[in-house]
Amino acid sequence: MSRMRLPVVLLAVAAFVASPLPAWADNDAVLGFDLDSATIPELQHRMDQGRLSSVRLTAAYLARIARVDGKIHSVIALNSRALADAAASDARRRHGRTLGQLDGIPVLLKDNVDTHRMPATAGSRALAATPPTNDATLVTRLERGGAVILGKTNLSEWANFRSTRSTSGWSGVGGQTNNPYVLDRNPCGSSSGSGAAIAATLAQVAIGTETDGSIVCPSGQNDIVGHKPTLGLVSRTGVVPISAEQDTPGPMTRHVVDAAITLSVLQGRDRSDPATLRIPRDQPQDYAALLRPDALRGARIGVWRQAGADADVDRVVNDAVATLKSKGATVVDVDLPFQDAVNQNELPALLTEFRRDLNTYLANRPGRPNTLKDLIAFNKADPVELSKFGQELFEQAEAAPPPTDPGYLKARETATSSAKHSIDDTLAKFHLDAIVSPTNSPAWKTDYAKGDAFVLGSSTPAAVAGYPNISVPAGFAGPLPIGLSFFAGQWSDAKVLAFGAAFERAAPARRIPQFIPSIG
């Protein structure tokens, strides 16, 4: 089965699509305001005043998907109930019964998040035939908050844990997602569709997932905000796993305030996910209320520059440091220790955890495959799945030692403790509130022969430690975006969100993508 064709959802959407307006004109001309720059609080204010409805907002996003997504291939399925759910939100508002700050706001979900009314494939043709029985816990929380689920986004298949030579943004179900800034450049993975869709203004919010870099890297390379929460803050029940020791869903948005609002709805305890039972009782309930324009004043920020790998990245980091200082922060250059120990032990641990956690997930999902071994056999027989790259990581995971193996246990303990010490010890040594580092180097050209061409990133310490990390737009290399990441200790999500929002306000760097075909 090739990329799923998107259904036309009711006549309201068709009316938008029929408009002769160019791709970006529909925002102002049809809605009367710039949708790309609008925040959730601004949208809620318009809806409260009767100047906007959730139905009109949802129809505008569905129309943009129909009009624009052919360039980037980020959305692989739509929710046929989206406009009906938007109408229900409007009815609640008329009766003064809104469910919170996400009520009526359109949201896209990465397609490794279970939904019983839509496909949930992890990008794999092996899961396309039989949908899950239940929604993921995070979907239930979004719907209880009144969010309108628009549909599902493409991803790097199996969250980019299939091949050592994979190309981010490709899946057997969805094909290749393109970077909306330069179409032959890569959107990074594995939440590639979520990142590209938000950059192209195809939803107000998208949900991504990260094991190591899969929220923050596509956020950096697509010039949006991506927040990877503290491990356990958001339930993983109903999310196709790589590793319970590192996986977490999180929000991807164009504005930090929208990420903060979404995180407030997503977070919470879930008896089916033991990690969520460790959420502190004093964890904030409303992160948006804690965003202060002067959050950087008096803060001590460490800068992990990773200098010398890319001149444009170095320039953007230097500009960011100047902004931090101008807002009253004290900036200290740091180098994070123990990175060799983290890097040498992360993958061996993940291989064992992937087989353990994926087999558990597949055993509780209808249909086949039921095991990783079944999945490997399916891919070998399928005409599409191995057409671009192989399944070396699947095969290594199938041969990996069991979770009781002393070698595995040592690898996991070394990776996690080294990552935690790398952040905790640096924060303590220099009396820091947070650490910043470049999220990404400029996007590489998508190339199936060479695979991904990462130059630098900063996701690993926070990912392996299970600590929060937010990427915000920081600058450009020509037309290609570069993000800046803020990370800190466990459960400090409110702090990094506040720093990210203050930086965003002081140095707004986001640009609307122009869908340039190539820059050579």
N, C-alpha and C positions, 0 to 999 in steps of 0.2 A: 504494500500500500504506500503510495507516495504521499506528499504533504496533504493534510486534510483540507478540503475546500471549505471556506467559511460560509455559513448560511447567511442569507439576508434576513435580518431580524425585524419584522413588521414594517409597515409603510412609513413610519416616522423616519427610520434610518434611510430608506430608499429616497426620501425627499432630500435629505442632506446630501447623499451621494450624487444625486442628479444635478446638484448645483454646479454651474460652470466655473466656480471660483477656483483659483490656484490653491495648492496644498495648504499654505499657511493662512490664507485669507479667511477661511471658514471661522476661525476663532472670533475675530472682531465682527465680521459681517453678520454671522448667524446668531451668535450668542450675545454680542454687544460688548465683549471684553476679551482680553488676551488670556486664553485658557492656559497657555504654556507657563505664564508667570503667576497664575492664580494659586493661592494656598488654600488648604482645607478651611481655615477660619474665614477667609474671604468668601469662599463658596457657600459656607453655612450662613454667613451674613446675608448674602444675596437671596438664598432660599427662604430665610426667615422673613425677609422683607417682601417676598412674593415676586422678586425680579428674576428668579431662576427657579426651575423645578428639577428634581432628580431625573425625571423622564427626559427633559431637554438636555441635561448634562450627559446622561447615559447615551442618548441618541447621537449627540455630537461625537462622543468617543467612539461609538460603533461605526459612525460614518467615517471618522478619521482612519480607523482600522481598515475599512473597505477601500479607502482612497490612497492611503500611504503605505500600508504594510506590504504591498507587493514589491516595494523596494528593499525591505529589510528582512521579511519572512520571520517575524518575531512571535506571531500569534498563531497557534495551531488548532484552536477550538474555541467556539463562542458558546455562551450560556443562553439557551433559547428563552429562558425566563428572565433575562436581565431587565427588559423594559417593564415587565410585570412586577418585578421586585422593586424597581424604581418607583412605579406607581403606588405600591404599598407604602414606600417611604414618604411619598408626598401626602398620602392620606393620613399617616401618623402625624405629620407636621401640621396639617390643617386642624387636627384635633388636639394639638399641644402635647403629643406623646412621643416625641423623638427619643431615640435610644442612645444618643450620645453624639460625639463629634464626628464619627464616621457614618452616621445615618445618611443614606442617599449618595454616598461617595463611591464611584466605580473603582474596582480593584481587579487586577489580573493576578493569577496564581501560576507559579512555576509548575510544569506538568510532572513533577515528582510528588505533588501534594494530592492525596486521595480526594476524589469527588465522585459520588455515586451517580450523579446526573450527567457527568461529562467524562470523557476519557481521562485516564491517569496512567501514563505510559512510561514515564522516565525517559521518553524519547525512543523507546525500544519497540519494535514491531512485535516482539514476543508478548507484550502486555496490551497490545491494541485491541484484541478481540473481546476481552472480558473486563468490564470496569469493576472497581472495588465495590464492596457491599455498603460501606459507611464512608462518611466524610471524615477527613482529618480533624483533630481537635481544633486546630487553628482556624479551619473553615467554619466550624460551629461558632467559635468566638467572634469571628468577623460578622457572621450573619446575625448573631445575637446583638451585635453592635449596630446593625442596620446597614452594613456595607452592601453594595450591589456587586456581586461577582460577575465580571464581564466575560471571563473565559480563561484559557490556559496559554502559557507562553512556552516557546521552544526552549531547549536547554542542550548543553553538551551531554550527549547520551550517558545515562547512568551517572549523572553528575560528574562526568569526566573521569570516571574510575573504571575504564575498560582497557585502555591501551597506553603504552609508554610513548607512542607516536601519534596521539590523537590530535585532532584539530578542534579547538573550542568552537562552540556554536553549532556543531553538526550533530544531527540525530537521524536515525533511520526513518522516524515518523515525520519530522519537520524539515528535513534538509538542512541547509546552511543559513544561519542567521548572519546578517551583515551589520557592520558598524554604520550607523546613520550619518556619521560625520564624513567618512570616506568609505564607499560601499565595498571596495575590495580589501579593506582592512578588517581585522578580526575584532569582535565585540568582547572577547575574553569569556571565560567560563567559570562555573557551569551555568550560572544564572544569566546567560547571554541574552535570551529572549526577553527576560524581565528588564535588563538594563537597556537594551535597544528600544523596547516599547515605551519605557518611561521617557527616554531621551527624545523620542519622536512624538511625544504627547498623545499616546494611545490609551492612557489611563491616568488617573491621579496617583495611584499607588500600585506597586506590584510587590508580590512576595517572592523573595529569593531564598535559597538555602546555601549554607557554607559548611564545608569541612575544613578547607584551608584556601581562602582567597575567592571563593565562588560568589560572595556578595560584593566584597570590596573591589576586586579587580574589574568586573564588568561595570561597576559604578564609576571607577576612575576612568576607564577607557571610553565610557559613554557620557561623561560629564554630568553625572547625577550624584545624589546622596544615597549611600548604602550603609545601613547599620547592622553589624553582626553583633547580636546580643551576647551577654554572658551565658555560657552553657547552662541550660536548665531554666532560663527565664521564660522561654517559649516552648511549649510542648512539641515533641517530635512524633507523637502518636499519629499514624496515618501518613507519615512522610517516608518515602522510599529511602532506606538508610545506606550510608557508607560505614559510619562508626558512631556508636552511642557515646564514645569518649570525646568526640569533636563536633558532631553534627549540630547545627542549629538553624532554624528559619529566622528570617528578619525582613524588615521593610526596605524597599527601594523606592525613592521618591525624587522629585525635583527640588524639594525644600526640606531643610532640617525639621521645621515645625511639623510637617506632614509625617516624617518618620517618627517623631516623638509621639504624635497622636496615635499613629498606628501601633506602635509598640505598647502603648498603654492598654489597647484593646487586646492585643495578642497575648500578653504575658499572663501567667497565672498557673496555679498548681493543677496537676492532672495525675490522678492515681495510677494511670497506665504508664506514666513516664516518671520513674523515681527521681530523676535529676531535678524535676520541678518542685519536689517536696523540700528542697534545700533553699528555696527562695526566702530571704530574710523577711521577718514580719514587718520591718520598717522600710522595705523597699518602696519607693515612690509609686503612687497609683496614677499620677497625671504628670508625665514627663514634660509636656508642653508648658505647663504652668511654671516650670523651673528654668525655662530658657530666659537668660538675662543678657541684654546687649553688652553689659560691662563684665561678663563672666571672666574675661581674660585679665582684667585689671588685678594686679597683685599675684597672679598665678605664676608658678614656676614650671616651665615646659622644657623637656629634653628634646633635642633634635637629633635623630638618627639619620644622618644625611645620605649615607651610602653613596658618597660623592665619587665622581670619576667614571661612572658607567655610562652616563648619557648627559651631554652638555645642556640640553633643554630641561631635563629634570633638575640639574643643578641650579639653573637659572630660576626655575619655578620655586624651588625650595628656598633660595636666597630671598626671593620676593616675599614668600610666606613668612620667613623669619622677620623681615622688616615690618610686615603687618602685625605680627604678634607683639613685637616690641612697641609699635605705635599705639597699641591698645593696652599697654601697661603691663605686659607679661615680661618676666625675666626668662631669658632663653639660654640654655646650657647645651653645648654639644656633647653627645654621648655615643658610645658604641655598646651595643647589647652583647653581653657575654653568652657563652654556652651554645652558640648557634650551630656549631659543628655537631654537638651531641644531639640537639633537636633534629637536625636534618638527617643524621645517620640512623636514627631510631624511629622516626615518624612512619615511614612507609612500611617497614617490617611489621610494626604494630597494626597499621591500618589493614594490611592484607588479611591477617587473622580475624580482625573485627568485622571486615566486610563480609567474609563468608559466613561468620556466625550470625550477624544481624540481617543480612539479606535472606539467608535461609529461613530465619524466623519470620520475616515479613512475607516471603512467598508462600510459606506453609499456611498462613492465615488469610491468603487472598484467593478468591475463586479462580478456577481454571489452572492452566499450566503456563509457564514452567513452575515447578514446586521447589526446585533447588538451583543453586548456582551451576551444578553439573548439568542439569537439564538446559539451562540457559546457554551454556557453552555449546551444547549440541545443537540447539535451535539456530544459533548464529552461524555455525558451520554449514547448515543446510539452507540458510536463507540467501536469496540472491542479492540483497541490498546491504545487510548489516556489516559485512566485512569488506565492502567495496572500496572504502576510503582508507581504513587502517584496521589493525588487528584487535585481538582481545588478550594481549599478553598479561595484563593485570588480572583479568578473570582467571587465567590459567595459573598464575602465581598464587592467587588467593585460594584456589581450589587445592593447591599443593602445600599451603602454609600450615604451620603447626597449630594444634588446637588451643583454645583459650587457657587451658590448664598448663601449657608448656612453660617451663621455667625461662626459656629464651624469650618467648613472647612477653611474659610478665615483666622481665627485666627491661625489654625494649620499651614497653608502654610506660613503666615507672620512670625510666630515664628520660624519655621524650617529654612527658608531662612535667616532671619536676624541674627539668632543665629550662623548659619554656617559662614556667612560673617564676623561677629564680631570675631568669634573664630580665623579666619586667620588674618583679618585686624588689630585687636587689638594686636595680638601677634607680627606681623611684626613691628607695630609702637612702641610697648613697648620696644622691644629689638633692634630696628633699623636694622631689618633683610632684606635681599634681597629675601630669600626663606626659606622654611621649608622642611626638609627631614624626612622620617619615613619609616619603613619597609612596603613594599607593601603587603606581605603575609607571612604566616607561611608555612612550607613544606606541599606539597599536601597530602590530606587525601585519604584513600582507598575508591574507589567508592562503595557505599552500598545503595541499594534501600530501605532497611528496616529502616536505620538510617537517610538517606538523607545527606545533606552537613554537614561538621564538621569544620566550620570556627573556628580558634583559635584567630587570630588577622588580622586586615587590617587597612588601613589608608585612604581609598577612600572617606569616607562619608563627611568630611568637605568641600573638594573641589567640590564634586559632588553636594551637596545640595546648596552650594554657587554659583555654576556655574562658578568656577574658573579653570584654567588650572592645569593639573597634568600629569607628565610623570613618568613611571616606567622604570628603566634600570636594567639589570642584575647586581647582587652585590655579590653573593656567593652561597654556596650549603650546604645542610644538607645531607651528604652522596651523593646519586645521584640526590637529589631533589633540584631544584633551589629556590633561594630567591631573590626577587627584592627590589630595593630601589626607593622610590617615591620622586620627587621634586615637590612642589606646591607653588604657590604664588598668588598675587592678580589678579583681573580681567584684561583681555587683555594682561597679561604678558607671553604669550606663547613663545615669542622669548627668554625671560630670562630663563625659565625653560628648554627649549630645549638646550640652550647654556650650562647651568650647567650640564644637563644630558650628553651632548656630551663630556664635559671636564672630567667628572667623568669616563665615558666609556673609554676615552683615557688613563686616569691615572691608572685605575684598571680594565683592560678587564677581564670580568668574564664569558663570554658566552662559553659554551661547546656544542659540537655536541651531540644530544641525541643518546643513544644506544639501545632504545626500549627494556629495561630490562623487562621481563614478570612480575616479582614480587620481592619485597624485604621482603616479609613475613609480 
